Amino acid sequence: SPVMRLVVEREREIAQHTSVSTYKVKAELVNESGEVVDVKLSKDFNSKQEALEFATKLLSADLSVASIEKKPSKRSPKAPFITSTLQQEASQKLGFSVKQTMTIAQNLYREGSITYMRTDSFTLSETAIEAAGKVIEQEFGAQYHHVRRFKTKDSGAQEAHEAIRPTDLTKPSIYGVDEQTAKLYSLIYKRTLASQMSDAQLQKTQIKVNVSNADEQFLANGEILTFPGFLKVYDYLSADDKLLPDLSEGDALTLAGFSARESFSRAKPRYTEASLVKKIEEMGIGRPSTFATMVSTVQDRNYVTKETREGVEREYELIEIEDNAVVESKPSEITGAEKNKLFPTNVAYLLNDFLVKNFSNIIDYEFTAKLESDFDTVATQNVPWKQVVKNFYDPFHAQIEAAADISREETHGMRELGEDPKSGKPVSVRFGRYGAFAQIGHKDDEDKPTFAALRGTLDIETITLDEALELFNMPRTVGETDDFGIIKANYGRFGPYIQYGKKYVSLKEHTPEEVDLATALELIAAKEKFDAERVIKTFDESEIQVLNGRFGPYIWNGKKRGKGQKNITIKKVFGDKEPADLSLEECKKAIAGKLKPKAKKAKKKAPKKATAKKATRKTVKKSAKKPVKKASKES
């Protein structure tokens, strides 16, 4: 429940976010040697007018190097993996789900390739530290070796096992396994080795450029790797080097390119599986052994879905300098695209709000963390387990009894959107037996209310009045023909479909909004052909049919599923009789259960050859015994 709550609350934060636009300025400057320096302005402008004024000033400005600052920097390796950091890194670098990561790690552990994969300790054994040092010095040299002993900062950590590492550090790779397993092992190996290596040494350079007629300065930042250290095995990307031209203070520069682009503030990002694991670990929810299970469970129960969604097109303001003149334009970009992000379902909104209202202490983040702490006290035998259970159960049981009186109406999560312009009736969304739906009107109205299921990415929290009204435009009339009459497209409980007469065809590659008549007729023709081949025999005076099915010919009583449908497998009742030769009377008797199933003909078994058995000592003794006769009453 706390994991579901995190996803729901993040989605609500995103929905409530109001985007603010600013203008970010970038420029290309050229020195006397013709070398280009990419710079950005030291501040963002809050309005288009400010950006235009600065661009106009640049047309007549002198640009010169104000200062050059060089300073050494370093990057240190991270600690070896624990459960949560392995899940996060495998997600970010390999694209693995947390469940996939733990399954592969479990197999590696079983095979003896790595240490135990459910741990909250960053500690490496002295044997492992020594083994890593030998490998590093042999492969890279003594200057790359630096002994490190990491400590766990979390006071609640149990540290029952050491960090996740290869059992044999002389093996950088393993063979005879699938690609995913090899990749995860390599990641664990490199992280372990890197944790015992020297810092990476860098030189950072910052150049400040003055604008003669403005207070703002341009900045250029460069970074050069002077000693790779641990990056030799982990995370090294030579493309990260940002080289700057050799400049001196006072050097004159010329403007070669300029852009002030409108950008929009973003809400907090949606959780990925990896970032969700990180969050629940920070909040003290769960244990290393339960992180993957919690993230998987909320998805398995359809409270949360992992989705990749396309973005939407959005225009932005762009100010440039071309041919010594300020030029304005309005290009467009795709924004809001999401890849493998976690979204709450309509069920999650409803369930979360119900729990927050009626079981606020149970779904509270601190309660969950405290319960983990209570479990620790039980494990150390400081508190009897019965007392911990009693402290939880007594108030919880009282809450359960209080919640029993809550009506369904109180929990349907209704939200009023506005009025239907055609009827003047209220439009609302709520949650029902088959999911979320929109409704026009009230159940107490003289005319019954109309309903439409929410589909796609629409949810109760964010749907607008216009989006809800659009749902009621279905069914849509696609066209009309002499053969099939009016053809309609619509959404149903099992997905989009085409309807002609009393027949239906599923839409798999088209939506009801876009499907045209030609496409609909192709789908109908395919269905008609399928149905023709499916029907073996029909009877004019009855709805009963003899049909071909997945498991052979059968008799169908003509009724739909849920309304008394009955199918009788022909072979079970009539044996090898031709399905096309069945009479209506025979079919009726079979449906009524008046015909006994044909017994399967038993295959004649070949007589066994008599074989002489060797008498064992045991059987000889048994055969030697004479049966004991019971004394009769007469005697």
Secondary structure, 3 states (H helix, E strand, C coil): CHHHHHHHHHHHHHHHCCCCEEEEEEEEEECCCCCEEEEEECCCECCHHHHHHHHHHHCCCCEEEEEEEEEEEEECCCCCECHHHHHHHHHHHHCCCHHHHHHHHHHHHHCCCECCCCCCCCCCCHHHHHHHHHHHHHHCCHHHECCCCCCCCCCCCCCCCCCECECCCCCCCCCCCCHHHHHHHHHHHHHHHHCCECCEEEEEEEEEEEECCCCCEEEEEEEEEEECHHHHCCCCCHHHCECCCCCCCCCEEEEEEEEEEEEECCCCCCCCHHHHHHHHHHCCCCCCCCHHHHHHHHHHCCCEEEEEECCEEEECCEEEEECCEEEEECCEEEECCEEEEEEECHHHHHHHHHHHHHCHHHHCHHHHHHHHHHHHHHHCCCCCHHHHHHHHHHHHHHHHHHHCCCCHHHHCCCEEEEECCCCCCEEEEEEECCEEEEEECCCCCCCCCEEEECCCCCCCCCCCHHHHHHHCCCCEEEEEECCCEEEEEEEECCEEEEEECCEEEECCCCCCCCCCHHHHHHHHHHHHHHHHHHEEEECCCCCCEEEEECCEEEEECCCCCCCCCCEEEHHHHHCCCCHHHCCHHHHHHHHHCCCCCCCCCCCCCCCCCCCCCCCCHHHHHHHHCCCCCCCCCCC
